[in-house]
């Protein structure tokens, strides 16, 4: 389900991925080590888009069938974690700054 979180929660979401899925973070870090800043930014954008698409698919199933399928739930959770992992790595490479959230008025969509 698409969830909106306050601006103050963003660091907790990004930092929490290291605790909840350290293997994914390590895999993303290894991949990012071979990429340019532009390529890392592209992966962040793709991960965020994938998370939004998966959340919309889950929400659609919930609205039409009363509940989402297991595949839709797992897909949404995976893409949320992937977006958080890429965001963490981008922040480590100093590609993300808190000012961007203020520029976007707190909206990520």
Secondary structure, 3 states (H helix, E strand, C coil): CCCCCCHHHHHHHHHHHHHHCHHHHHHHHHHHCCCCHHHHHHHHHHHHHHHHHHHHHHHHHHHHHCCCCHHHHHHHHHHHHHHHHHHHHHHHCCCCCCHHHHHCCCCCC
